[in-house]
C-alpha cells in the first residue's frame, strides 16, 4: 500500500505522482532522483585509461620503449656530430698534400689528433664527421626514393589487380632473384661513381620489398567499405590510391622507411669496403673500414674501430626506432 510520502505533487496540475523505487540489486532500492556513485570501481575486463588524441597515443607507446628513446637520442647526437661537428672541430679532409704537410701518417691518438691519423695523414675524428655526412645522406635519400617508388608501384599493382598485377609482380620477382650485392657491384662498376649514383643504385635494389608489402596491403584495403563508397560516388582511381589506399598503409610505409635507412647505410658500407664507395677525397664509413683493414695488421687499431662503432650504433638505433614505430602505429600491438 502506497503512503502519502510516496507521492510528489505536480506544481502544474496539482496531481500526485507516485515515485517508484528502482531496484539496484541485493534487495536495495534507489529513488529515481538519486545518482550512482561516481567513484564506483571500473568493471572487470580490461584496464581503463584515457585515450587522448592519436598522436598522444602513438607518442605514449613509443616512449614506453626505452631502447627506442635511446636510439632516437643516438641518431640525434650522430647528426649533430656529423653536420655540426666540423664547424666546432675543423680539419682538412680534401687535400692530401696539405694533410701530409700538417700531420704525420698513421699517428697514434694524441691531444692534437684525438683519434689519430690515417695512412694519408687525415685526422680520423674529422674523417668520421666527413664520412658520416655521406653515409647519412645516402642512407636517408636512398630510403626516401626507394619508399616512394615502391609504395607507388605496389599500390598500383594491388589496386588494378588482374593481368597488370601479375605482370608488375613478375618484374619484381625477377629483380629479387638477382643477388643484391652482385647487382650493386655491376651498376657501380658500369657507371661513374658519385654520391648521386650510389643513392639511385641503392634505391634501385631497395624498392622491391616495399612494393610487395604495399601491394598486399592494397589488396586488403581496396575491398573496404569506404573505398567502395568512393567508387560509387564517382571518385577517380588516382584519388582512391592517393587519398585512401596509401594513407591507410602509412604504418607499413613508415616502419619500412626506418629500417631501410639502416639497410642503406649497411649497403653503402659494403660497397665502400669493396672499394666501390664514393670517390676520393670523399669518404664514407665503409671506405674508412676498407682503408683501416690494411693498417689494422700493423697495430693501427684507431683506423678501424671508430668507423665500425659508428656503423653499429646507427644501424642498431634505427632498428630499435623501427620496432617502436611498428608498435605505436599498429593498434593491435598496443597495450590495453
FITORLUM-961702 format. One line per 8 residues: number of its first residue (from 1); for each residue x, y, z of C-alpha. Coordinates in Angstrom, 2 decimals, always signed. Last residue first. Layout:
BEGIN
NUM	X Y Z ~ ...;
***
This chain:
BEGIN
336	+45.42 -2.12 -23.37 ~ +48.92 -2.47 -24.75 ~ +49.38 -1.60 -28.41 ~ +50.09 -4.43 -30.86 ~ +46.60 -4.39 -32.43 ~ +46.79 -0.65 -32.92 ~ +49.86 -0.86 -35.18 ~ +51.37 +2.63 -35.43;
328	+52.92 +2.67 -31.96 ~ +54.21 -0.91 -32.11 ~ +55.70 -0.52 -35.59 ~ +57.21 +2.82 -34.59 ~ +58.89 +1.17 -31.60 ~ +60.41 -1.59 -33.73 ~ +61.61 +0.93 -36.32 ~ +63.26 +3.04 -33.63;
320	+65.08 -0.03 -32.32 ~ +66.30 -0.87 -35.83 ~ +67.37 +2.73 -36.43 ~ +69.48 +2.69 -33.26 ~ +71.08 -0.65 -34.17 ~ +72.14 +0.70 -37.59 ~ +73.47 +3.99 -36.18 ~ +75.44 +2.42 -33.34;
312	+76.91 -0.38 -35.47 ~ +78.05 +1.98 -38.24 ~ +79.61 +4.42 -35.77 ~ +81.44 +1.60 -33.97 ~ +82.90 +0.31 -37.24 ~ +84.18 +3.78 -38.12 ~ +85.79 +4.22 -34.69 ~ +87.29 +0.69 -34.63;
304	+89.11 +0.68 -37.98 ~ +91.77 +3.40 -38.13 ~ +92.27 +3.58 -34.36 ~ +93.53 -0.03 -34.37 ~ +96.81 +0.88 -36.05 ~ +98.54 -2.31 -34.91 ~ +100.24 -3.21 -38.17 ~ +97.50 -5.72 -39.03;
296	+94.97 -2.91 -38.66 ~ +96.62 -0.88 -41.44 ~ +95.08 -2.66 -44.45 ~ +91.83 -3.05 -42.55 ~ +91.70 +0.71 -41.99 ~ +91.35 +1.54 -45.66 ~ +88.36 -0.75 -46.04 ~ +86.84 +0.48 -42.78;
288	+87.24 +4.09 -43.87 ~ +85.59 +3.19 -47.17 ~ +82.64 +1.74 -45.26 ~ +82.35 +4.84 -43.07 ~ +82.21 +7.14 -46.04 ~ +84.84 +9.06 -47.97 ~ +85.34 +11.93 -50.34 ~ +88.90 +12.55 -51.49;
280	+88.38 +10.17 -53.16 ~ +85.44 +8.60 -55.00 ~ +82.33 +7.49 -53.09 ~ +82.14 +3.79 -52.42 ~ +83.24 +0.96 -54.69 ~ +86.39 -0.08 -52.79 ~ +84.88 -3.32 -51.51 ~ +84.56 -1.85 -48.02;
272	+82.86 +1.17 -49.54 ~ +80.33 -1.05 -51.28 ~ +79.64 -2.91 -48.04 ~ +79.39 +0.36 -46.08 ~ +76.93 +1.70 -48.65 ~ +74.84 -1.43 -48.27 ~ +74.95 -1.12 -44.48 ~ +73.89 +2.53 -44.61;
264	+71.08 +1.57 -46.98 ~ +69.91 -1.19 -44.64 ~ +69.76 +1.23 -41.70 ~ +67.76 +3.75 -43.73 ~ +65.55 +0.91 -44.98 ~ +64.50 +0.00 -41.44 ~ +63.02 +3.45 -40.94 ~ +61.42 +3.52 -44.39;
256	+59.84 +0.12 -43.75 ~ +58.27 +1.29 -40.49 ~ +56.93 +4.46 -42.08 ~ +55.37 +2.64 -45.05 ~ +53.77 -0.15 -43.01 ~ +52.13 +2.36 -40.70 ~ +51.14 +4.64 -43.58 ~ +49.01 +1.93 -45.20;
248	+45.76 +3.86 -44.61 ~ +47.31 +6.95 -46.22 ~ +48.29 +4.91 -49.33 ~ +44.84 +3.44 -50.05 ~ +42.54 +6.38 -49.26 ~ +43.72 +9.71 -50.64 ~ +46.38 +8.76 -53.21 ~ +45.01 +5.40 -54.35;
240	+41.35 +6.42 -54.32 ~ +42.12 +9.82 -55.84 ~ +44.13 +8.33 -58.69 ~ +41.40 +5.77 -59.33 ~ +38.85 +8.54 -59.73 ~ +35.93 +9.02 -57.35 ~ +32.50 +8.51 -58.90 ~ +30.40 +8.33 -55.73;
232	+30.14 +4.56 -56.14 ~ +33.91 +4.29 -56.25 ~ +34.28 +6.44 -53.13 ~ +31.78 +4.18 -51.34 ~ +33.72 +1.06 -52.37 ~ +36.86 +2.56 -50.87 ~ +34.99 +3.42 -47.66 ~ +33.59 -0.11 -47.41;
224	+36.93 -1.88 -47.59 ~ +37.74 -4.14 -50.54 ~ +40.58 -1.91 -51.82 ~ +42.24 -2.10 -48.42 ~ +43.01 -5.83 -48.50 ~ +44.65 -5.99 -51.94 ~ +46.28 -2.65 -51.12 ~ +48.06 -4.02 -48.06;
216	+49.48 -6.91 -50.12 ~ +50.68 -4.50 -52.83 ~ +52.15 -2.29 -50.12 ~ +54.36 -5.12 -48.88 ~ +55.39 -6.29 -52.35 ~ +56.37 -2.80 -53.48 ~ +58.04 -2.13 -50.15 ~ +60.40 -5.09 -50.82;
208	+61.25 -4.15 -54.42 ~ +62.21 -0.53 -53.73 ~ +65.62 -1.49 -52.29 ~ +67.68 -2.58 -55.33 ~ +67.05 +0.62 -57.28 ~ +67.28 +2.77 -54.12 ~ +70.84 +1.54 -53.57 ~ +71.71 +2.36 -57.18;
200	+70.00 +5.77 -57.11 ~ +71.71 +6.90 -53.90 ~ +75.06 +5.49 -55.01 ~ +74.78 +7.34 -58.32 ~ +74.07 +10.62 -56.55 ~ +77.15 +10.22 -54.35 ~ +79.35 +9.52 -57.35 ~ +80.98 +6.57 -59.08;
192	+80.91 +6.62 -62.86 ~ +78.65 +3.94 -64.29 ~ +79.39 +0.34 -65.22 ~ +81.20 -0.58 -62.00 ~ +78.53 +0.89 -59.72 ~ +75.80 -0.98 -61.59 ~ +77.60 -4.31 -61.59 ~ +78.66 -4.04 -57.94;
184	+75.12 -3.23 -56.85 ~ +73.64 -6.09 -58.87 ~ +76.13 -8.54 -57.38 ~ +75.40 -7.25 -53.86 ~ +71.65 -7.64 -54.36 ~ +71.75 -11.16 -55.75 ~ +69.29 -11.36 -58.68 ~ +66.07 -13.27 -57.87;
176	+64.53 -10.10 -56.45 ~ +64.73 -8.47 -59.88 ~ +62.81 -11.34 -61.49 ~ +60.21 -11.38 -58.71 ~ +59.61 -7.63 -59.03 ~ +59.06 -7.93 -62.78 ~ +56.70 -10.82 -62.10 ~ +54.80 -8.56 -59.71;
168	+54.12 -5.97 -62.39 ~ +52.88 -8.57 -64.87 ~ +50.62 -10.33 -62.37 ~ +49.12 -7.06 -61.14 ~ +48.51 -5.93 -64.72 ~ +46.86 -9.26 -65.54 ~ +44.27 -8.89 -62.80 ~ +44.78 -6.40 -60.00;
160	+44.27 -2.65 -60.52 ~ +44.60 -1.77 -56.83 ~ +47.38 -4.19 -55.91 ~ +49.66 -3.28 -58.80 ~ +49.06 +0.46 -58.45 ~ +49.69 +0.40 -54.71 ~ +52.85 -1.69 -55.16 ~ +54.39 +0.67 -57.72;
152	+53.54 +3.84 -55.78 ~ +54.78 +2.39 -52.48 ~ +57.97 +1.01 -54.05 ~ +58.87 +4.24 -55.83 ~ +58.25 +6.46 -52.81 ~ +59.93 +4.06 -50.38 ~ +63.01 +3.50 -52.57 ~ +63.47 +7.24 -53.08;
144	+63.10 +8.01 -49.37 ~ +65.43 +5.17 -48.34 ~ +68.02 +6.26 -50.91 ~ +67.95 +9.82 -49.56 ~ +68.19 +8.86 -45.87 ~ +71.05 +6.37 -46.26 ~ +72.96 +8.39 -48.86 ~ +72.78 +11.50 -46.68;
136	+73.69 +9.55 -43.54 ~ +76.70 +7.81 -45.10 ~ +77.95 +10.95 -46.85 ~ +77.74 +13.08 -43.72 ~ +79.29 +10.30 -41.66 ~ +82.35 +10.29 -43.90 ~ +83.11 +13.93 -43.09 ~ +82.41 +13.50 -39.38;
128	+84.45 +10.31 -39.17 ~ +87.24 +11.93 -41.18 ~ +87.38 +14.80 -38.69 ~ +87.96 +12.29 -35.91 ~ +90.42 +10.31 -38.02 ~ +92.59 +13.32 -38.91 ~ +93.90 +12.83 -42.43 ~ +97.59 +11.94 -42.71;
120	+97.43 +9.66 -45.74 ~ +97.90 +6.46 -43.76 ~ +95.25 +7.51 -41.24 ~ +95.52 +9.91 -38.30 ~ +94.96 +9.63 -34.55 ~ +91.64 +9.58 -32.72 ~ +92.19 +12.65 -30.51 ~ +94.60 +14.25 -33.04;
112	+96.44 +17.17 -31.45 ~ +95.99 +15.82 -27.93 ~ +97.12 +12.38 -29.09 ~ +95.79 +9.26 -30.78 ~ +98.56 +7.42 -32.68 ~ +99.90 +8.82 -35.93 ~ +99.44 +6.63 -39.01 ~ +100.62 +9.45 -41.31;
104	+102.08 +12.53 -39.66 ~ +100.41 +15.92 -39.73 ~ +100.48 +19.39 -41.29 ~ +102.37 +18.71 -44.50 ~ +100.83 +15.30 -45.11 ~ +97.32 +16.71 -44.77 ~ +98.09 +19.64 -47.07 ~ +99.27 +17.25 -49.77;
96	+96.19 +15.06 -49.43 ~ +93.76 +17.98 -49.78 ~ +90.08 +17.31 -49.10 ~ +89.60 +16.41 -45.43 ~ +91.32 +19.31 -43.67 ~ +90.03 +19.74 -40.15 ~ +87.55 +21.99 -38.34 ~ +86.41 +20.85 -34.86;
88	+83.40 +23.04 -33.96 ~ +82.29 +23.64 -37.55 ~ +83.09 +20.03 -38.48 ~ +80.97 +18.86 -35.51 ~ +77.73 +20.47 -36.68 ~ +76.96 +18.09 -39.56 ~ +78.48 +14.78 -38.45 ~ +78.32 +15.11 -34.67;
80	+74.93 +16.81 -34.69 ~ +73.52 +14.03 -36.86 ~ +75.16 +11.43 -34.59 ~ +73.69 +13.08 -31.49 ~ +70.18 +12.98 -32.99 ~ +70.63 +9.37 -34.08 ~ +71.87 +8.35 -30.62 ~ +68.97 +10.18 -28.93;
72	+66.48 +8.33 -31.14 ~ +68.18 +5.05 -30.27 ~ +67.94 +5.83 -26.55 ~ +64.22 +6.53 -26.98 ~ +63.87 +3.30 -28.97 ~ +65.64 +1.36 -26.22 ~ +63.26 +2.83 -23.65 ~ +60.15 +1.59 -25.46;
64	+57.41 +3.24 -23.37 ~ +58.17 +6.45 -25.25 ~ +56.82 +4.96 -28.49 ~ +53.59 +3.77 -26.88 ~ +53.00 +7.19 -25.31 ~ +53.87 +9.05 -28.51 ~ +51.45 +6.93 -30.54 ~ +48.67 +7.52 -28.01;
56	+49.41 +11.23 -27.96 ~ +49.34 +11.39 -31.77 ~ +46.01 +9.57 -31.86 ~ +44.48 +12.07 -29.48 ~ +43.60 +11.26 -25.90 ~ +42.99 +7.70 -24.72 ~ +42.38 +7.92 -21.01 ~ +42.87 +4.61 -19.27;
48	+40.70 +1.73 -18.06 ~ +42.39 -1.60 -17.63 ~ +40.49 -4.55 -19.01 ~ +37.56 -6.86 -18.45 ~ +36.45 -6.04 -14.93 ~ +34.03 -3.23 -14.29 ~ +35.59 +0.03 -13.10 ~ +35.04 +0.64 -9.41;
40	+32.35 +3.14 -8.37 ~ +33.71 +6.59 -7.63 ~ +30.90 +8.39 -9.40 ~ +28.36 +6.84 -7.03 ~ +25.10 +6.41 -8.90 ~ +22.55 +9.15 -8.81 ~ +19.31 +9.57 -6.81 ~ +16.26 +11.21 -8.32;
32	+14.61 +7.94 -9.40 ~ +14.72 +6.56 -5.88 ~ +17.01 +3.65 -5.17 ~ +16.11 +0.24 -3.85 ~ +18.15 -2.43 -2.13 ~ +17.23 -6.12 -2.29 ~ +20.78 -7.12 -3.26 ~ +20.49 -5.38 -6.61;
24	+19.74 -1.88 -7.76 ~ +15.95 -1.97 -7.72 ~ +14.36 +1.36 -8.59 ~ +11.73 +2.77 -6.20 ~ +8.61 +4.17 -7.88 ~ +7.76 +7.74 -7.00 ~ +3.99 +8.15 -7.44 ~ +2.87 +11.38 -8.95;
16	+0.12 +13.35 -7.19 ~ -1.66 +15.84 -9.34 ~ -1.68 +19.51 -8.57 ~ -1.80 +20.13 -12.35 ~ +1.20 +22.44 -12.68 ~ +3.10 +22.01 -9.38 ~ +2.86 +18.15 -9.60 ~ +2.66 +16.93 -6.02;
8	+5.02 +14.08 -5.15 ~ +3.74 +10.73 -3.84 ~ +5.44 +8.06 -1.72 ~ +5.11 +10.15 +1.44 ~ +1.32 +9.91 +1.15 ~ +1.54 +6.14 +1.57 ~ +1.50 +3.36 -1.05 ~ +0.00 +0.00 +0.00;
***
